[in-house]
Amino acid sequence: MIESYLHLCQLPDDDFAERKIPVSLQPGKEYKALVEQETILGSKVDFPHRIDDLLEKRFEVSDIEKRKKCCGEILEISSVNSMEYVIDNALQEVVAEHILPTAKYQLVD
């Protein structure tokens, strides 16, 4: 099944090559459900879209270019220590000032 390629529980997943699934896990939809529950890929792939959706729908940022730039800056964060600072700076010209603290803390979370 193609789902076996998605069955990564962490990155890197040292156990991937040797992971065994019992034959008793039948029918195939049960294995698909297991992969969906255990894979780390879904959250990693979906994360950029969640940031964009939050900016657009919750904080009413309609300018696509501003959202793209802001998402890019947030996704480039490489240190937890700088996260609040980077997010605050990325949001400065994107969201209205009165909702800036709320937006910042929701994205940090």
C-alpha positions as CSV (number, residue, x, y, z in Angstrom):
1,M,0.0,0.0,0.0
2,I,1.1,3.5,-0.7
3,E,0.4,4.4,2.9
4,S,3.5,2.5,3.9
5,Y,5.6,5.3,2.4
6,L,3.8,7.7,4.7
7,H,4.2,5.7,7.9
8,L,6.9,7.9,9.4
9,C,6.5,8.4,13.2
10,Q,9.3,10.9,13.5
11,L,11.9,12.6,11.3
12,P,14.2,10.9,10.8
13,D,12.5,7.6,11.5
14,D,15.2,5.0,12.1
15,D,12.6,2.3,12.6
16,F,10.9,2.9,9.2
17,A,12.8,0.2,7.2
18,E,12.1,-2.5,9.8
19,R,8.6,-1.6,10.9
20,K,6.3,-4.6,10.7
21,I,2.5,-4.5,10.6
22,P,0.6,-7.5,11.7
23,V,-1.4,-9.3,9.0
24,S,-4.3,-9.3,11.3
25,L,-4.7,-5.6,10.7
26,Q,-7.4,-6.2,8.1
27,P,-9.1,-4.7,6.1
28,G,-6.7,-2.2,4.5
29,K,-8.7,0.7,5.8
30,E,-7.6,-0.2,9.3
31,Y,-4.0,0.2,8.3
32,K,-4.8,3.5,6.5
33,A,-6.4,4.7,9.7
34,L,-3.3,3.6,11.7
35,V,-1.0,5.5,9.4
36,E,-3.1,8.6,9.5
37,Q,-3.0,8.5,13.3
38,E,0.8,7.8,13.6
39,T,2.4,9.7,10.8
40,I,4.2,12.9,11.4
41,L,3.9,14.0,7.8
42,G,0.3,15.2,7.9
43,S,1.0,17.9,10.4
44,K,4.2,18.9,8.8
45,V,2.7,19.2,5.3
46,D,-0.5,20.9,6.5
47,F,1.3,23.5,8.8
48,P,2.0,26.2,6.1
49,H,-1.6,26.1,5.0
50,R,-2.8,26.4,8.6
51,I,-0.8,29.6,9.0
52,D,-2.2,31.0,5.8
53,D,-5.7,30.1,6.7
54,L,-5.3,31.7,10.1
55,L,-4.1,34.9,8.6
56,E,-6.8,35.0,6.0
57,K,-9.8,33.8,7.9
58,R,-9.2,34.7,11.5
59,F,-7.2,37.9,11.1
60,E,-8.7,39.0,7.8
61,V,-5.5,39.5,5.9
62,S,-6.7,39.6,2.3
63,D,-3.5,40.5,0.6
64,I,-2.0,37.2,-0.7
65,E,1.5,38.6,-1.1
66,K,1.6,39.8,2.5
67,R,0.3,36.4,3.7
68,K,3.0,34.6,1.6
69,K,5.8,36.8,2.9
70,C,4.6,36.4,6.5
71,C,4.2,32.6,6.2
72,G,7.7,32.4,4.7
73,E,9.2,34.4,7.5
74,I,7.5,32.2,10.1
75,L,8.5,29.0,8.4
76,E,12.1,30.1,8.4
77,I,12.3,30.2,12.2
78,S,15.2,28.1,13.2
79,S,15.3,28.7,17.0
80,V,12.7,28.5,19.6
81,N,14.4,31.4,21.4
82,S,13.7,33.8,18.5
83,M,10.2,32.5,17.7
84,E,8.2,35.3,19.4
85,Y,10.4,38.0,18.1
86,V,10.3,36.7,14.5
87,I,6.5,36.2,14.5
88,D,6.0,39.6,16.0
89,N,8.1,41.2,13.3
90,A,6.5,39.2,10.5
91,L,3.0,40.3,11.7
92,Q,3.8,44.0,12.1
93,E,2.7,45.1,8.6
94,V,0.2,42.3,8.1
95,V,-2.4,42.3,10.8
96,A,-4.2,45.2,12.4
97,E,-2.5,46.6,15.5
98,H,-5.4,45.9,17.8
99,I,-5.2,42.2,17.1
100,L,-1.4,41.9,16.8
101,P,-1.0,40.4,20.3
102,T,-3.7,37.8,19.8
103,A,-2.3,36.8,16.3
104,K,1.2,36.6,17.7
105,Y,0.3,34.3,20.6
106,Q,-1.9,32.1,18.5
107,L,0.9,31.6,16.0
108,V,3.5,31.0,18.8
109,D,1.1,28.4,20.2
